[in-house]
Amino acid sequence: MKRNEGIQKEKPLRIISPHLYNTIVSELEIYNIHSYDVLMNGNKGEEGIQITLQFGEDYAHQETKFFSFKEIEEVADDFIQFIKKVAETCKEAMIADYFKMMAP
């Protein structure tokens, strides 16, 4: 079975998996990124959840990745690395947006 088979329509991650949402929020807070800085959605399938995180001005930047339920439950290294990568990219985008806004 392919990973995208049986995936439902994208919904807010807070509804699909409150535990996963809280884990991501906790990781992002380490980088001083708040939950309102990132739109967190997901598609829940039979084997896992495809996570879509959007950030930056008008939420123009997007990162998407599929994680199995096992990876999510065990908070796998691959999952943590994805969140760290998103946090770094989000931080850079927010800084760039700030300087663009403050430019004369």
Jmol script that loads the backbone (N, CA, C; Angstrom):
load data "model"
ATOM      1  N   MET A   1       0.837  -1.174   0.000  1.00  0.00           N
ATOM      2  CA  MET A   1       0.000   0.000   0.000  1.00  0.00           C
ATOM      3  C   MET A   1       0.885   1.241   0.000  1.00  0.00           C
ATOM      4  N   LYS A   2       0.563   2.202  -0.826  1.00  0.00           N
ATOM      5  CA  LYS A   2       1.310   3.442  -0.890  1.00  0.00           C
ATOM      6  C   LYS A   2       0.962   4.309   0.313  1.00  0.00           C
ATOM      7  N   ARG A   3       1.900   5.155   0.688  1.00  0.00           N
ATOM      8  CA  ARG A   3       1.713   5.996   1.864  1.00  0.00           C
ATOM      9  C   ARG A   3       0.555   6.964   1.725  1.00  0.00           C
ATOM     10  N   ASN A   4       0.253   7.405   0.521  1.00  0.00           N
ATOM     11  CA  ASN A   4      -0.808   8.389   0.365  1.00  0.00           C
ATOM     12  C   ASN A   4      -2.183   7.765   0.157  1.00  0.00           C
ATOM     13  N   GLU A   5      -2.264   6.441   0.101  1.00  0.00           N
ATOM     14  CA  GLU A   5      -3.562   5.783  -0.035  1.00  0.00           C
ATOM     15  C   GLU A   5      -4.319   5.891   1.274  1.00  0.00           C
ATOM     16  N   GLY A   6      -5.591   6.128   1.194  1.00  0.00           N
ATOM     17  CA  GLY A   6      -6.430   6.185   2.375  1.00  0.00           C
ATOM     18  C   GLY A   6      -6.282   7.483   3.151  1.00  0.00           C
ATOM     19  N   ILE A   7      -5.609   8.469   2.582  1.00  0.00           N
ATOM     20  CA  ILE A   7      -5.448   9.746   3.269  1.00  0.00           C
ATOM     21  C   ILE A   7      -6.702  10.577   3.074  1.00  0.00           C
ATOM     22  N   GLN A   8      -7.159  11.164   4.170  1.00  0.00           N
ATOM     23  CA  GLN A   8      -8.361  11.974   4.146  1.00  0.00           C
ATOM     24  C   GLN A   8      -8.024  13.417   3.811  1.00  0.00           C
ATOM     25  N   LYS A   9      -9.039  14.241   3.738  1.00  0.00           N
ATOM     26  CA  LYS A   9      -8.867  15.661   3.475  1.00  0.00           C
ATOM     27  C   LYS A   9      -8.059  16.309   4.595  1.00  0.00           C
ATOM     28  N   GLU A  10      -7.240  17.294   4.229  1.00  0.00           N
ATOM     29  CA  GLU A  10      -6.402  17.992   5.195  1.00  0.00           C
ATOM     30  C   GLU A  10      -7.263  18.693   6.245  1.00  0.00           C
ATOM     31  N   LYS A  11      -6.852  18.540   7.511  1.00  0.00           N
ATOM     32  CA  LYS A  11      -7.553  19.146   8.639  1.00  0.00           C
ATOM     33  C   LYS A  11      -6.521  19.748   9.583  1.00  0.00           C
ATOM     34  N   PRO A  12      -6.959  20.632  10.481  1.00  0.00           N
ATOM     35  CA  PRO A  12      -6.023  21.168  11.464  1.00  0.00           C
ATOM     36  C   PRO A  12      -5.400  20.041  12.298  1.00  0.00           C
ATOM     37  N   LEU A  13      -4.100  20.135  12.486  1.00  0.00           N
ATOM     38  CA  LEU A  13      -3.370  19.100  13.218  1.00  0.00           C
ATOM     39  C   LEU A  13      -3.848  18.995  14.661  1.00  0.00           C
ATOM     40  N   ARG A  14      -4.284  20.102  15.212  1.00  0.00           N
ATOM     41  CA  ARG A  14      -4.790  20.123  16.594  1.00  0.00           C
ATOM     42  C   ARG A  14      -5.988  19.181  16.753  1.00  0.00           C
ATOM     43  N   ILE A  15      -6.769  19.016  15.682  1.00  0.00           N
ATOM     44  CA  ILE A  15      -7.939  18.133  15.715  1.00  0.00           C
ATOM     45  C   ILE A  15      -7.539  16.687  15.415  1.00  0.00           C
ATOM     46  N   ILE A  16      -6.670  16.496  14.418  1.00  0.00           N
ATOM     47  CA  ILE A  16      -6.262  15.154  14.009  1.00  0.00           C
ATOM     48  C   ILE A  16      -5.493  14.442  15.122  1.00  0.00           C
ATOM     49  N   SER A  17      -4.532  15.160  15.710  1.00  0.00           N
ATOM     50  CA  SER A  17      -3.686  14.552  16.737  1.00  0.00           C
ATOM     51  C   SER A  17      -3.224  15.617  17.723  1.00  0.00           C
ATOM     52  N   PRO A  18      -3.987  15.832  18.794  1.00  0.00           N
ATOM     53  CA  PRO A  18      -3.587  16.835  19.790  1.00  0.00           C
ATOM     54  C   PRO A  18      -2.189  16.569  20.363  1.00  0.00           C
ATOM     55  N   HIS A  19      -1.842  15.299  20.551  1.00  0.00           N
ATOM     56  CA  HIS A  19      -0.519  14.945  21.072  1.00  0.00           C
ATOM     57  C   HIS A  19       0.576  15.410  20.109  1.00  0.00           C
ATOM     58  N   LEU A  20       0.399  15.135  18.834  1.00  0.00           N
ATOM     59  CA  LEU A  20       1.370  15.540  17.814  1.00  0.00           C
ATOM     60  C   LEU A  20       1.459  17.062  17.749  1.00  0.00           C
ATOM     61  N   TYR A  21       0.329  17.733  17.769  1.00  0.00           N
ATOM     62  CA  TYR A  21       0.294  19.190  17.753  1.00  0.00           C
ATOM     63  C   TYR A  21       1.087  19.759  18.931  1.00  0.00           C
ATOM     64  N   ASN A  22       0.832  19.244  20.121  1.00  0.00           N
ATOM     65  CA  ASN A  22       1.526  19.735  21.321  1.00  0.00           C
ATOM     66  C   ASN A  22       3.022  19.456  21.263  1.00  0.00           C
ATOM     67  N   THR A  23       3.410  18.325  20.699  1.00  0.00           N
ATOM     68  CA  THR A  23       4.831  18.001  20.549  1.00  0.00           C
ATOM     69  C   THR A  23       5.509  19.003  19.633  1.00  0.00           C
ATOM     70  N   ILE A  24       4.878  19.318  18.516  1.00  0.00           N
ATOM     71  CA  ILE A  24       5.438  20.284  17.574  1.00  0.00           C
ATOM     72  C   ILE A  24       5.524  21.670  18.210  1.00  0.00           C
ATOM     73  N   VAL A  25       4.461  22.091  18.890  1.00  0.00           N
ATOM     74  CA  VAL A  25       4.454  23.405  19.551  1.00  0.00           C
ATOM     75  C   VAL A  25       5.590  23.485  20.565  1.00  0.00           C
ATOM     76  N   SER A  26       5.788  22.428  21.343  1.00  0.00           N
ATOM     77  CA  SER A  26       6.864  22.411  22.346  1.00  0.00           C
ATOM     78  C   SER A  26       8.233  22.551  21.695  1.00  0.00           C
ATOM     79  N   GLU A  27       8.449  21.861  20.587  1.00  0.00           N
ATOM     80  CA  GLU A  27       9.728  21.945  19.881  1.00  0.00           C
ATOM     81  C   GLU A  27       9.938  23.339  19.282  1.00  0.00           C
ATOM     82  N   LEU A  28       8.879  23.922  18.727  1.00  0.00           N
ATOM     83  CA  LEU A  28       9.000  25.238  18.110  1.00  0.00           C
ATOM     84  C   LEU A  28       9.258  26.328  19.146  1.00  0.00           C
ATOM     85  N   GLU A  29       8.703  26.165  20.345  1.00  0.00           N
ATOM     86  CA  GLU A  29       8.896  27.159  21.404  1.00  0.00           C
ATOM     87  C   GLU A  29      10.359  27.280  21.814  1.00  0.00           C
ATOM     88  N   ILE A  30      11.137  26.228  21.620  1.00  0.00           N
ATOM     89  CA  ILE A  30      12.572  26.278  21.910  1.00  0.00           C
ATOM     90  C   ILE A  30      13.230  27.361  21.047  1.00  0.00           C
ATOM     91  N   TYR A  31      12.693  27.580  19.847  1.00  0.00           N
ATOM     92  CA  TYR A  31      13.219  28.570  18.903  1.00  0.00           C
ATOM     93  C   TYR A  31      12.458  29.901  18.988  1.00  0.00           C
ATOM     94  N   ASN A  32      11.667  30.067  20.033  1.00  0.00           N
ATOM     95  CA  ASN A  32      10.833  31.261  20.219  1.00  0.00           C
ATOM     96  C   ASN A  32       9.838  31.458  19.083  1.00  0.00           C
ATOM     97  N   ILE A  33       9.354  30.369  18.543  1.00  0.00           N
ATOM     98  CA  ILE A  33       8.318  30.392  17.519  1.00  0.00           C
ATOM     99  C   ILE A  33       7.035  29.921  18.191  1.00  0.00           C
ATOM    100  N   HIS A  34       5.996  30.746  18.091  1.00  0.00           N
ATOM    101  CA  HIS A  34       4.738  30.451  18.764  1.00  0.00           C
ATOM    102  C   HIS A  34       3.764  29.737  17.837  1.00  0.00           C
ATOM    103  N   SER A  35       2.781  29.115  18.417  1.00  0.00           N
ATOM    104  CA  SER A  35       1.830  28.340  17.625  1.00  0.00           C
ATOM    105  C   SER A  35       1.094  29.192  16.602  1.00  0.00           C
ATOM    106  N   TYR A  36       0.913  30.480  16.881  1.00  0.00           N
ATOM    107  CA  TYR A  36       0.216  31.342  15.920  1.00  0.00           C
ATOM    108  C   TYR A  36       1.115  31.780  14.758  1.00  0.00           C
ATOM    109  N   ASP A  37       2.417  31.479  14.816  1.00  0.00           N
ATOM    110  CA  ASP A  37       3.329  31.785  13.719  1.00  0.00           C
ATOM    111  C   ASP A  37       3.306  30.712  12.629  1.00  0.00           C
ATOM    112  N   VAL A  38       2.717  29.561  12.934  1.00  0.00           N
ATOM    113  CA  VAL A  38       2.747  28.419  12.021  1.00  0.00           C
ATOM    114  C   VAL A  38       1.343  27.824  11.890  1.00  0.00           C
ATOM    115  N   LEU A  39       0.909  27.618  10.647  1.00  0.00           N
ATOM    116  CA  LEU A  39      -0.326  26.869  10.409  1.00  0.00           C
ATOM    117  C   LEU A  39       0.054  25.400  10.359  1.00  0.00           C
ATOM    118  N   MET A  40      -0.588  24.592  11.172  1.00  0.00           N
ATOM    119  CA  MET A  40      -0.276  23.168  11.242  1.00  0.00           C
ATOM    120  C   MET A  40      -1.494  22.359  10.824  1.00  0.00           C
ATOM    121  N   ASN A  41      -1.369  21.691   9.683  1.00  0.00           N
ATOM    122  CA  ASN A  41      -2.439  20.854   9.163  1.00  0.00           C
ATOM    123  C   ASN A  41      -1.904  19.460   8.906  1.00  0.00           C
ATOM    124  N   GLY A  42      -2.806  18.536   8.677  1.00  0.00           N
ATOM    125  CA  GLY A  42      -2.385  17.178   8.393  1.00  0.00           C
ATOM    126  C   GLY A  42      -3.447  16.387   7.679  1.00  0.00           C
ATOM    127  N   ASN A  43      -2.992  15.331   7.048  1.00  0.00           N
ATOM    128  CA  ASN A  43      -3.861  14.347   6.404  1.00  0.00           C
ATOM    129  C   ASN A  43      -3.602  13.021   7.088  1.00  0.00           C
ATOM    130  N   LYS A  44      -4.619  12.485   7.721  1.00  0.00           N
ATOM    131  CA  LYS A  44      -4.477  11.221   8.438  1.00  0.00           C
ATOM    132  C   LYS A  44      -4.840  10.075   7.518  1.00  0.00           C
ATOM    133  N   GLY A  45      -3.926   9.131   7.394  1.00  0.00           N
ATOM    134  CA  GLY A  45      -4.153   7.950   6.577  1.00  0.00           C
ATOM    135  C   GLY A  45      -4.131   6.700   7.424  1.00  0.00           C
ATOM    136  N   GLU A  46      -4.112   5.560   6.775  1.00  0.00           N
ATOM    137  CA  GLU A  46      -4.115   4.282   7.485  1.00  0.00           C
ATOM    138  C   GLU A  46      -2.782   3.997   8.160  1.00  0.00           C
ATOM    139  N   GLU A  47      -1.689   4.516   7.581  1.00  0.00           N
ATOM    140  CA  GLU A  47      -0.355   4.204   8.096  1.00  0.00           C
ATOM    141  C   GLU A  47       0.284   5.340   8.878  1.00  0.00           C
ATOM    142  N   GLY A  48      -0.288   6.550   8.784  1.00  0.00           N
ATOM    143  CA  GLY A  48       0.315   7.673   9.480  1.00  0.00           C
ATOM    144  C   GLY A  48      -0.336   8.985   9.098  1.00  0.00           C
ATOM    145  N   ILE A  49       0.411  10.057   9.332  1.00  0.00           N
ATOM    146  CA  ILE A  49      -0.100  11.399   9.089  1.00  0.00           C
ATOM    147  C   ILE A  49       0.888  12.170   8.220  1.00  0.00           C
ATOM    148  N   GLN A  50       0.371  12.807   7.190  1.00  0.00           N
ATOM    149  CA  GLN A  50       1.177  13.716   6.385  1.00  0.00           C
ATOM    150  C   GLN A  50       1.001  15.100   6.989  1.00  0.00           C
ATOM    151  N   ILE A  51       2.092  15.655   7.502  1.00  0.00           N
ATOM    152  CA  ILE A  51       2.072  16.937   8.190  1.00  0.00           C
ATOM    153  C   ILE A  51       2.430  18.047   7.206  1.00  0.00           C
ATOM    154  N   THR A  52       1.660  19.130   7.247  1.00  0.00           N
ATOM    155  CA  THR A  52       1.944  20.307   6.443  1.00  0.00           C
ATOM    156  C   THR A  52       2.040  21.500   7.380  1.00  0.00           C
ATOM    157  N   LEU A  53       3.210  22.140   7.398  1.00  0.00           N
ATOM    158  CA  LEU A  53       3.438  23.316   8.226  1.00  0.00           C
ATOM    159  C   LEU A  53       3.666  24.500   7.302  1.00  0.00           C
ATOM    160  N   GLN A  54       2.909  25.573   7.521  1.00  0.00           N
ATOM    161  CA  GLN A  54       3.033  26.783   6.725  1.00  0.00           C
ATOM    162  C   GLN A  54       3.426  27.935   7.639  1.00  0.00           C
ATOM    163  N   PHE A  55       4.318  28.813   7.151  1.00  0.00           N
ATOM    164  CA  PHE A  55       4.825  29.893   7.988  1.00  0.00           C
ATOM    165  C   PHE A  55       5.300  31.037   7.115  1.00  0.00           C
ATOM    166  N   GLY A  56       5.695  32.127   7.757  1.00  0.00           N
ATOM    167  CA  GLY A  56       6.155  33.304   7.041  1.00  0.00           C
ATOM    168  C   GLY A  56       4.998  34.224   6.726  1.00  0.00           C
ATOM    169  N   GLU A  57       5.320  35.343   6.068  1.00  0.00           N
ATOM    170  CA  GLU A  57       4.297  36.316   5.714  1.00  0.00           C
ATOM    171  C   GLU A  57       3.242  35.659   4.840  1.00  0.00           C
ATOM    172  N   ASP A  58       2.000  35.809   5.231  1.00  0.00           N
ATOM    173  CA  ASP A  58       0.860  35.194   4.540  1.00  0.00           C
ATOM    174  C   ASP A  58       1.004  33.672   4.427  1.00  0.00           C
ATOM    175  N   TYR A  59       1.799  33.093   5.321  1.00  0.00           N
ATOM    176  CA  TYR A  59       2.027  31.641   5.352  1.00  0.00           C
ATOM    177  C   TYR A  59       2.470  31.114   3.985  1.00  0.00           C
ATOM    178  N   ALA A  60       3.352  31.890   3.350  1.00  0.00           N
ATOM    179  CA  ALA A  60       3.811  31.583   1.991  1.00  0.00           C
ATOM    180  C   ALA A  60       4.781  30.404   1.924  1.00  0.00           C
ATOM    181  N   HIS A  61       5.470  30.116   3.014  1.00  0.00           N
ATOM    182  CA  HIS A  61       6.426  29.008   3.034  1.00  0.00           C
ATOM    183  C   HIS A  61       5.732  27.753   3.560  1.00  0.00           C
ATOM    184  N   GLN A  62       6.110  26.611   2.994  1.00  0.00           N
ATOM    185  CA  GLN A  62       5.448  25.363   3.383  1.00  0.00           C
ATOM    186  C   GLN A  62       6.445  24.209   3.420  1.00  0.00           C
ATOM    187  N   GLU A  63       6.309  23.378   4.430  1.00  0.00           N
ATOM    188  CA  GLU A  63       7.086  22.142   4.553  1.00  0.00           C
ATOM    189  C   GLU A  63       6.086  21.009   4.804  1.00  0.00           C
ATOM    190  N   THR A  64       6.250  19.914   4.069  1.00  0.00           N
ATOM    191  CA  THR A  64       5.347  18.769   4.189  1.00  0.00           C
ATOM    192  C   THR A  64       6.162  17.493   4.308  1.00  0.00           C
ATOM    193  N   LYS A  65       5.722  16.612   5.198  1.00  0.00           N
ATOM    194  CA  LYS A  65       6.388  15.316   5.326  1.00  0.00           C
ATOM    195  C   LYS A  65       5.421  14.309   5.947  1.00  0.00           C
ATOM    196  N   PHE A  66       5.569  13.065   5.515  1.00  0.00           N
ATOM    197  CA  PHE A  66       4.744  11.965   6.029  1.00  0.00           C
ATOM    198  C   PHE A  66       5.491  11.270   7.164  1.00  0.00           C
ATOM    199  N   PHE A  67       4.757  10.960   8.242  1.00  0.00           N
ATOM    200  CA  PHE A  67       5.309  10.187   9.352  1.00  0.00           C
ATOM    201  C   PHE A  67       4.342   9.068   9.719  1.00  0.00           C
ATOM    202  N   SER A  68       4.900   7.898   9.955  1.00  0.00           N
ATOM    203  CA  SER A  68       4.070   6.764  10.379  1.00  0.00           C
ATOM    204  C   SER A  68       3.631   6.997  11.820  1.00  0.00           C
ATOM    205  N   PHE A  69       2.599   6.280  12.218  1.00  0.00           N
ATOM    206  CA  PHE A  69       2.123   6.396  13.597  1.00  0.00           C
ATOM    207  C   PHE A  69       3.210   5.985  14.584  1.00  0.00           C
ATOM    208  N   LYS A  70       4.019   5.008  14.201  1.00  0.00           N
ATOM    209  CA  LYS A  70       5.109   4.545  15.073  1.00  0.00           C
ATOM    210  C   LYS A  70       6.136   5.660  15.272  1.00  0.00           C
ATOM    211  N   GLU A  71       6.522   6.332  14.187  1.00  0.00           N
ATOM    212  CA  GLU A  71       7.488   7.440  14.290  1.00  0.00           C
ATOM    213  C   GLU A  71       6.949   8.562  15.165  1.00  0.00           C
ATOM    214  N   ILE A  72       5.662   8.836  15.036  1.00  0.00           N
ATOM    215  CA  ILE A  72       5.033   9.891  15.827  1.00  0.00           C
ATOM    216  C   ILE A  72       4.974   9.497  17.292  1.00  0.00           C
ATOM    217  N   GLU A  73       4.531   8.288  17.556  1.00  0.00           N
ATOM    218  CA  GLU A  73       4.386   7.810  18.933  1.00  0.00           C
ATOM    219  C   GLU A  73       5.728   7.772  19.666  1.00  0.00           C
ATOM    220  N   GLU A  74       6.767   7.323  18.962  1.00  0.00           N
ATOM    221  CA  GLU A  74       8.087   7.194  19.584  1.00  0.00           C
ATOM    222  C   GLU A  74       8.891   8.487  19.515  1.00  0.00           C
ATOM    223  N   VAL A  75       8.322   9.528  18.902  1.00  0.00           N
ATOM    224  CA  VAL A  75       9.022  10.797  18.672  1.00  0.00           C
ATOM    225  C   VAL A  75      10.400  10.485  18.078  1.00  0.00           C
ATOM    226  N   ALA A  76      10.370   9.870  16.914  1.00  0.00           N
ATOM    227  CA  ALA A  76      11.573   9.414  16.209  1.00  0.00           C
ATOM    228  C   ALA A  76      12.500  10.579  15.872  1.00  0.00           C
ATOM    229  N   ASP A  77      13.787  10.260  15.733  1.00  0.00           N
ATOM    230  CA  ASP A  77      14.796  11.272  15.409  1.00  0.00           C
ATOM    231  C   ASP A  77      14.458  11.989  14.106  1.00  0.00           C
ATOM    232  N   ASP A  78      13.956  11.249  13.112  1.00  0.00           N
ATOM    233  CA  ASP A  78      13.592  11.838  11.822  1.00  0.00           C
ATOM    234  C   ASP A  78      12.514  12.901  12.019  1.00  0.00           C
ATOM    235  N   PHE A  79      11.576  12.637  12.897  1.00  0.00           N
ATOM    236  CA  PHE A  79      10.502  13.582  13.204  1.00  0.00           C
ATOM    237  C   PHE A  79      11.070  14.844  13.858  1.00  0.00           C
ATOM    238  N   ILE A  80      11.927  14.663  14.845  1.00  0.00           N
ATOM    239  CA  ILE A  80      12.535  15.802  15.544  1.00  0.00           C
ATOM    240  C   ILE A  80      13.391  16.621  14.580  1.00  0.00           C
ATOM    241  N   GLN A  81      14.144  15.944  13.711  1.00  0.00           N
ATOM    242  CA  GLN A  81      14.965  16.661  12.733  1.00  0.00           C
ATOM    243  C   GLN A  81      14.099  17.490  11.779  1.00  0.00           C
ATOM    244  N   PHE A  82      12.949  16.958  11.387  1.00  0.00           N
ATOM    245  CA  PHE A  82      12.029  17.694  10.525  1.00  0.00           C
ATOM    246  C   PHE A  82      11.550  18.960  11.223  1.00  0.00           C
ATOM    247  N   ILE A  83      11.168  18.849  12.487  1.00  0.00           N
ATOM    248  CA  ILE A  83      10.680  20.006  13.239  1.00  0.00           C
ATOM    249  C   ILE A  83      11.796  21.034  13.404  1.00  0.00           C
ATOM    250  N   LYS A  84      13.014  20.582  13.687  1.00  0.00           N
ATOM    251  CA  LYS A  84      14.139  21.504  13.829  1.00  0.00           C
ATOM    252  C   LYS A  84      14.420  22.235  12.518  1.00  0.00           C
ATOM    253  N   LYS A  85      14.350  21.500  11.406  1.00  0.00           N
ATOM    254  CA  LYS A  85      14.564  22.101  10.085  1.00  0.00           C
ATOM    255  C   LYS A  85      13.495  23.157   9.815  1.00  0.00           C
ATOM    256  N   VAL A  86      12.253  22.834  10.110  1.00  0.00           N
ATOM    257  CA  VAL A  86      11.159  23.783   9.913  1.00  0.00           C
ATOM    258  C   VAL A  86      11.356  24.998  10.818  1.00  0.00           C
ATOM    259  N   ALA A  87      11.757  24.771  12.061  1.00  0.00           N
ATOM    260  CA  ALA A  87      11.964  25.878  12.998  1.00  0.00           C
ATOM    261  C   ALA A  87      13.046  26.825  12.495  1.00  0.00           C
ATOM    262  N   GLU A  88      14.148  26.282  12.009  1.00  0.00           N
ATOM    263  CA  GLU A  88      15.233  27.117  11.485  1.00  0.00           C
ATOM    264  C   GLU A  88      14.776  27.902  10.255  1.00  0.00           C
ATOM    265  N   THR A  89      14.078  27.232   9.349  1.00  0.00           N
ATOM    266  CA  THR A  89      13.584  27.887   8.136  1.00  0.00           C
ATOM    267  C   THR A  89      12.557  28.958   8.486  1.00  0.00           C
ATOM    268  N   CYS A  90      11.685  28.659   9.429  1.00  0.00           N
ATOM    269  CA  CYS A  90      10.661  29.603   9.870  1.00  0.00           C
ATOM    270  C   CYS A  90      11.313  30.830  10.499  1.00  0.00           C
ATOM    271  N   LYS A  91      12.289  30.607  11.334  1.00  0.00           N
ATOM    272  CA  LYS A  91      13.005  31.703  11.996  1.00  0.00           C
ATOM    273  C   LYS A  91      13.654  32.621  10.952  1.00  0.00           C
ATOM    274  N   GLU A  92      14.309  32.024   9.960  1.00  0.00           N
ATOM    275  CA  GLU A  92      14.939  32.802   8.889  1.00  0.00           C
ATOM    276  C   GLU A  92      13.895  33.600   8.101  1.00  0.00           C
ATOM    277  N   ALA A  93      12.764  32.977   7.808  1.00  0.00           N
ATOM    278  CA  ALA A  93      11.693  33.648   7.063  1.00  0.00           C
ATOM    279  C   ALA A  93      11.117  34.807   7.866  1.00  0.00           C
ATOM    280  N   MET A  94      10.926  34.607   9.161  1.00  0.00           N
ATOM    281  CA  MET A  94      10.380  35.665  10.008  1.00  0.00           C
ATOM    282  C   MET A  94      11.352  36.839  10.107  1.00  0.00           C
ATOM    283  N   ILE A  95      12.641  36.572  10.204  1.00  0.00           N
ATOM    284  CA  ILE A  95      13.649  37.640  10.255  1.00  0.00           C
ATOM    285  C   ILE A  95      13.664  38.404   8.931  1.00  0.00           C
ATOM    286  N   ALA A  96      13.650  37.676   7.822  1.00  0.00           N
ATOM    287  CA  ALA A  96      13.633  38.319   6.502  1.00  0.00           C
ATOM    288  C   ALA A  96      12.376  39.170   6.330  1.00  0.00           C
ATOM    289  N   ASP A  97      11.231  38.644   6.771  1.00  0.00           N
ATOM    290  CA  ASP A  97       9.975  39.389   6.672  1.00  0.00           C
ATOM    291  C   ASP A  97      10.037  40.659   7.515  1.00  0.00           C
ATOM    292  N   TYR A  98      10.647  40.561   8.697  1.00  0.00           N
ATOM    293  CA  TYR A  98      10.772  41.711   9.576  1.00  0.00           C
ATOM    294  C   TYR A  98      11.617  42.800   8.916  1.00  0.00           C
ATOM    295  N   PHE A  99      12.780  42.434   8.382  1.00  0.00           N
ATOM    296  CA  PHE A  99      13.639  43.422   7.751  1.00  0.00           C
ATOM    297  C   PHE A  99      13.014  44.017   6.500  1.00  0.00           C
ATOM    298  N   LYS A 100      12.251  43.208   5.771  1.00  0.00           N
ATOM    299  CA  LYS A 100      11.555  43.708   4.589  1.00  0.00           C
ATOM    300  C   LYS A 100      10.501  44.734   5.010  1.00  0.00           C
ATOM    301  N   MET A 101       9.823  44.460   6.108  1.00  0.00           N
ATOM    302  CA  MET A 101       8.784  45.356   6.610  1.00  0.00           C
ATOM    303  C   MET A 101       9.400  46.661   7.136  1.00  0.00           C
ATOM    304  N   MET A 102      10.566  46.582   7.750  1.00  0.00           N
ATOM    305  CA  MET A 102      11.202  47.751   8.348  1.00  0.00           C
ATOM    306  C   MET A 102      12.026  48.579   7.349  1.00  0.00           C
ATOM    307  N   ALA A 103      12.233  48.072   6.163  1.00  0.00           N
ATOM    308  CA  ALA A 103      13.014  48.809   5.156  1.00  0.00           C
ATOM    309  C   ALA A 103      12.288  50.093   4.774  1.00  0.00           C
ATOM    310  N   PRO A 104      13.060  51.164   4.586  1.00  0.00           N
ATOM    311  CA  PRO A 104      12.416  52.455   4.245  1.00  0.00           C
ATOM    312  C   PRO A 104      11.804  52.445   2.851  1.00  0.00           C
TER     313      PRO A 104
END
end "model"
wireframe off; spacefill off
backbone 0.3
color backbone group
